[in-house]
Amino acid sequence: MNLNYTYKEIASLFDVSTDDETIIGAVAFDSRKLFVAKSVLFFALDGVFRDGHDYIKDAYEKGVRHFVVSKSGYTEDYVDAYEILVDNTLEAIQFFAKHHRSKFSCEVVAITGSNGKTTVKEWLSHLLNKQFIVAKSPKSYNSKLGVALSLLEITPSTEVAIIEVGISGPGEMKKLIDIIQPTHGILTSFGSGHRELFSSADEHFAEKIALFDQLDNFFYPELLVDRRPGKGSLVKENDFEHFLDRFPYHGTINKQNAQLSISMAKELGLSDTSILEGISEVNALTLRMETFDGVNNNTIINDTYNLDEDSLRHSLEYQLSNANGKDRIVIIGLEKVDGKREAEIRTIVAEYAPSEVVFHYLNDEFKYQYRNMNILIKGTRSAKMEAIARKFKLVNHQTYLEIDLKCIRHNINYSKSILNERTKLLCMVKASSYGSDAKTMGKFLEGMGVDYLGVAYPDEGKLLRESGVKTPILVMNCEESTFPSCIEYNLEPAIFSVQQLNSFISELIYRSIENYPIHIKLETGMNRLGFVEQDLPNLIDLVKSQPEVYIKSIYSHLADADQHESYYTKQQIEIFDRISSRVMENFNYPIARHILNSSGIYNYTHAQFDMVRLGIGMYGVMGTTSLRSSIKWYSTVSQLRRLTPGESVGYGRTFFADQETEIAVIPVGYADGYRRSLGRGTGGVFINDRYCPTVGNVCMDMIMVDVTGKNVQLGDRVEIIGRNQSMLKLADTLGTIPYEIMTSFSARMHRIFVDQ
């Protein structure tokens, strides 16, 4: 962002008088991401999880002196701080963005659609950069806030601005149009995302295409022709075939996104020569923010998509927030001809203060060795930095899990959207966060600002604390032998019996500790752990008489929350409400209540009380279209073999070929969580989007699948869980639930976290 306003100019937009002529070069809303703050205007936004006013002190200590607030009093203790008081800070930043947009006459391309916005934005930007000065939305910014921040990227030299536009409810687009004032548009697709907030698909579609009401020159793909988007231009399935001869990606969606990008590039006057050159160089976005374990206990962030300033800053911010206490190393890949960029890049990287920055030039030998570091590998694809990333990667196993943090972020935000604003969110990270990785997920969830984390046992909480997590942690199973560890690591135990409570109080007395938080577990129908109603007098008397503890929350578990309109669940909720109220009326301090798990959040939202517990719902494997599946499980074809009729495969010789058969050997077995019952054709995998059934028995470390006639090649990626075979589908095949599959994932498999 390169603004050039005086604070006086901006203040006058909001009818605030000041003589301060400080130059404002950027806006910010997240104090954690402030590094050079002297020329920053900080907007204290009220978000889903946080109130930005609570972070004014942090922003001030980092050097910010200019604030836009909606609550007075937060800056009054700072004599050299300036504030603009508004009714709504989000609307204020939108108003500022609208003013900024009005100062420029550049072309503005607005891109909307259910999917593909970021890909088309990046590909179109890549094409136009051959001939124009382009500004674009950073990362995947397309929300009400994101659009405003994107427009503030426009500078006097900008010739084309490309703005992603997303909507999440009725009536939003009209206001966004007024802010953006687009001159051109692209509609990429239309799907069911946010459909639940509209009365019908038609209303949802009308909201999207409202973006183009005043435009003649917008483009949409042939698959939307039946919806008659209006007066825009249809991009047909076979358009621009001659431009796509050197296009590096396969698949209908990739081709469609490329055609839309080409259509707009031609509309804006880009030459055919530039389009031909550019379309052969575009990069898929799936490599962005790939995080994996490396050799020598290093953590590797592989982001070799591109090296423009937005992308570099995004990567550096991501590394900073995911360092988990490790020193940060930044490795930048360049070609020899790019050497003049080194000083500019070094200046940007220095703002984030890594321990070391290394510039690696194409074809030079890479001699650096690191241990226990967080390493960001960044560079253009032409610099071939993927080869450097491979040097760091643990390659002892070709089977890996891919966890999409963007999908998890969506699922959490969706869950929050159906809850009351004041309802707190506890995210469960037990069983290594359902097989994903508790340390990474704990830091990620803390960064999102969730109110609580939940674990099953104290050693899981200890692991989180040792990785730097400071968020309150509820331990659901805390035995007497683990009380010292629980207290040492500031974990909050669930108490389910008077005997257990007495033992915990004794440990606190021994340590001279008072006012330690505990969580009371009530038995309401699960018939496992918990206090029943007749236990309450003893419980209440004990807590009231002992200063060592106080009740932080009261909770219970639902036995049948998966079922809509379950009589048993309604009965449990009534029992919980009644007996928890009986406890609370005996104490004069606030006590939170929670009974809803993931299924309960979606099926019994009315019973959210003060807090809810989100577990597997974070991962989007609950069969509702409002959630996005975040877990993919992949492997690789390690060998191909041809069988002649009569030959057998595997242990026990349970499969005999009755004709010439080609099999692929995949390095995944029951030691990884691929159950033995999936053998003999019961289960299968997808290779190049084609189903390949298992043959023979599943081995400890490998399976064999039939690939006859499917043109499978050595090294092809194998999908075990993904687009073709969902977690729910695999669970159904196994006659189990997704929980069992996820918690069976082997620790030896790599976990790759992506944030696309």
Secondary structure, DSSP 8 states (H G I E B T S, - for coil): ----EEHHHHHHHTT-------EE-EEES-GGG-SS-TTEEEE--B-SS-BGGGGHHHHHHTT--EEEESSTTSSTT-TT-EEEE-S-HHHHHHHHHHHHHHT--SEEEEEE-SS-HHHHHHHHHHHHTTTS-EEE-STT--SHHHHHHHHTT--TT-SEEEEE----STTHHHHHHHHH--SEEEE-----TTGGGSSSHHHHHHHHHGGGTT-S-EEEEGGGGGG---SSEEE-TTTTGGGSTT----SHHHHHHHHHHHHHHHHTT--HHHHHHHHTT---STTTTEEEEBGGG-EEEEE-S---HHHHHHHHHHHHHT-TT-EEEEEEEE-GGGGGGHHHHHHHHHTT--SEEEEEETTS------SSEEEEEEE-GGGTHHHHHHHHB--S-S-EEEEEHHHHHHHHHHHHHTS-TT-EEEEE-HHHHHTT-HHHHHHHHHHHT-SEEEESSHHHHHHHHHTT--S-EEES---GGGHHHHHHTT-EEEE-SHHHHHHHHHHHHHTT--SEEEEEEB-SSS-SSSB-GGGHHHHHHHHHH-TTEEEEEEE---SSTTSTT-HHHHHHHHHHHHHHHHHHTT-SS--EEE---HHHHHH-GGG-TTEEEESGGGGT-SS-TTS---EEEEEE--EEEEE-TT-EETGGG-EE-SS-EEEEEES--TTTT--GGGTTTTSEEEETTEEEEB-S---SS-EEEE-TTS---TT-EEEEESSSS-HHHHHHHHTS-HHHHHTT--TTSEEEEE--
